[in-house]
Amino acid sequence: MSQYDYDLFVIGAGSGGVRAARIAAGHGARVGICEESRVGGTCVIRGCVPKKLLSYAAHFAEEFEDAAGFGWTVGETRFDWATLVANKDREIDRLEGIYQSLLSGSGVDLVEGRGTLVDPHTVAVGERRITAERILLAVGGWPWVPDFPGREHVITSNEAFHLESLPGRVIVVGGGYIACEFAGIFNGLGSETHQVYRGDAVLRGFDDDVRRVVGREMTAKGVRFHLEDNIQAIRPVDGALRATLDSGDEIDADCVMYATGRVPKSEGLGLRAAGVDVRADGSVPVDEYSKTNVDSVFAVGDITHRVNLTPVALHEGHAFADTQFGGMPRPVDHAFVPSAVFSQPQVGSVGWPEHEARNHYGDIDVYRSEFRPMKHTLSGRQEKALMKMIVARETRKVVGLHVVGPDAPEIVQGFAVAVKCGLTKEQFDATIGIHPTAAEELVTMRQAVSD
């Protein structure tokens, strides 16, 4: 008879936590999991899934416009925010139910409430004390908003999904993928959209050509950028909000959304009580098997601040469970993780940006193509797509691949397998393309651009 209530107890029923719990239970472990909010975590409840549904909605205005070039006459169109939100909520409820069913079907006990560490083998959930041989931290992250006069008037992505009405004028603050995605959503749905960012180009960390093309096309679509600037203060004026920028400019809006980063949701988790090391930013350092400095405590997902993406948390949770309960040690490899930005236009990326590849590999060859997608030749839209490939000259391996344009994430998902497997430029070239597609550019580019 075990001295513990569970072999594994998981704090946080998001993507990584649920995956770890299910896989561990499948290996025969006795597993419990607690959740203070809704099962599914950030991605399902207030992140990737609802965001992409809103992104789909925002594309229809352009689709209606483009239809004329293909012979369609579209009558008067009208968008109803309440309908979109209600349908979105219904889908999120359905997905949450699936997550709950997956847990119960796997034999995992779900405990409602916030879990905090008491010691290396004990978790408190309300008045209850639960013991476990191993504890997994999978609490995710939370939006971060700086302190400034008027901070109380702003929202984050958490609240953006539940606005009672579509704001006529919106300010989105930030230059990362969340900021760009929501700027595209609001702009596409018809809001006057301003994006304020302290940097000189959005999507810091992405390839410079990606940043250039996304900024150019978002501007062409109507997003009003205020770069190298920041909000100094916000105050209510005549039923709206007035933002004063560092530059002295003032912008009136009905809603100000901050997307200025996310932080690990580790405060109040009891980490120090259990002896778990914590970085200054609140993240928890772990080894390649997701183990903290305490042998019985592990962590996956955004709280570890490795690669903060849902599929990474899923992979980390699965690898943890296989390692600890399946007798299959699986270190997590975070190299060449593909990513997407569901902005307008969309971005798909895997591997090194050009500037980082030069620093890492030295000599590289760069292949790049910008062109007007076939669909736009009849629609009349001037938007251009970008295909870019980075090749390490010594090995000829493709070490970076970046796409901006329609369905970019779908394109890159497939090519990410090739990049992860270390295929060379010559192997790409030996692959016959599918015509006519945008993706065929990635196997037909033959001339490297000059340095």
PELIN-V457790 format. One record per pair of residues at least 12 apart in sequence whose ideal C-beta (glycine too) atoms are under 6 Angstrom apart, sorted by the first residue. I is the first residue (numbers start at 1). GAP is how many residues later the second one is. Records with the same first field share a line. If there is no record, write none. Layout:
# PELIN-V457790
I = GAP / GAP
This chain:
# PELIN-V457790
4 = 127 / 128 / 129
5 = 125 / 126
6 = 24 / 26 / 126
7 = 22 / 23 / 126
8 = 16 / 21 / 23 / 124 / 126
9 = 23 / 114 / 121 / 123 / 126
10 = 23 / 126 / 128
11 = 23 / 104 / 126 / 128
12 = 126 / 127
13 = 20 / 22 / 26
14 = 27 / 126
15 = 26 / 28 / 295 / 298 / 299
16 = 122 / 284 / 285 / 297 / 300 / 301
17 = 121
18 = 81
19 = 295 / 298 / 299
20 = 116 / 297 / 300 / 301
21 = 12 / 87
22 = 84
23 = 295 / 298
24 = 297 / 301
25 = 81 / 82 / 83
27 = 298 / 299
29 = 296
31 = 77
32 = 77
33 = 75 / 77
34 = 77 / 79 / 81 / 91
36 = 77 / 78
38 = 58
39 = 57 / 60 / 61
40 = 56 / 59
41 = 99
42 = 98
43 = 267
44 = 51
46 = 112
48 = 262
50 = 38 / 111
52 = 290
53 = 35
54 = 131
55 = 130 / 287
57 = 27
58 = 127 / 130 / 131
61 = 127
64 = 13
66 = 313
69 = 309 / 310 / 311
70 = 308
81 = 84 / 85
111 = 14
113 = 12 / 13
116 = 153 / 154
117 = 153 / 156 / 157
119 = 155
120 = 154 / 174 / 176 / 177
121 = 175
134 = 162
135 = 162
136 = 162
137 = 162 / 166
138 = 162 / 163
139 = 126 / 164
140 = 125 / 161 / 162
141 = 121 / 123 / 124 / 161
142 = 123
143 = 13 / 119
144 = 117 / 119
145 = 113
149 = 84
150 = 83 / 84 / 85
153 = 81 / 88
154 = 102 / 104
155 = 102
156 = 102
157 = 21
160 = 97
166 = 23
167 = 24 / 87 / 88
168 = 86
169 = 23 / 84 / 85
170 = 16 / 21 / 23 / 83 / 85
171 = 23 / 72 / 80 / 82 / 85
172 = 23 / 85
173 = 23 / 58 / 85 / 87
174 = 85 / 86
175 = 22 / 24 / 27
177 = 164
178 = 81
179 = 80
180 = 22 / 163
181 = 161 / 162
183 = 12 / 40
184 = 159 / 160
187 = 35 / 36
188 = 156
193 = 30
194 = 30 / 57
195 = 28 / 30
196 = 30 / 33 / 35
197 = 30
198 = 32
200 = 27 / 28
201 = 14
202 = 13
207 = 146 / 147 / 195
209 = 179
210 = 137 / 192 / 194
213 = 173 / 191
217 = 128 / 166
229 = 16 / 17 / 18
230 = 16
231 = 12
232 = 12 / 14
234 = 22
240 = 12 / 14
241 = 12 / 15
263 = 19
264 = 18 / 19 / 38 / 39
266 = 16 / 37
275 = 19
276 = 16 / 18 / 21
277 = 16
283 = 22
284 = 15 / 19 / 20
286 = 13 / 18
288 = 43
289 = 34
290 = 26 / 30
298 = 22
300 = 13 / 16 / 17 / 20
301 = 12
306 = 28
307 = 27 / 30
316 = 16
319 = 13
336 = 14 / 15 / 83 / 84
338 = 12 / 74 / 78
340 = 69
345 = 59 / 60
346 = 62 / 63
347 = 57 / 61
348 = 55 / 60 / 61 / 63 / 64
349 = 53
350 = 51 / 62 / 66 / 69
351 = 48 / 49 / 50 / 68
352 = 38 / 47 / 48
354 = 12 / 36
357 = 33 / 42 / 43
361 = 31
363 = 30
364 = 26 / 28 / 29
365 = 26 / 28 / 83
366 = 24 / 82 / 83
367 = 22 / 78 / 81
368 = 20 / 81
369 = 18 / 72 / 76
370 = 14 / 16
372 = 12
373 = 12 / 33 / 65
374 = 62
385 = 20 / 53
386 = 18
387 = 16 / 54 / 55
388 = 14
389 = 12
391 = 34
396 = 28 / 29
397 = 25 / 27
398 = 21 / 27
401 = 14 / 18
411 = 28
428 = 15
431 = 12
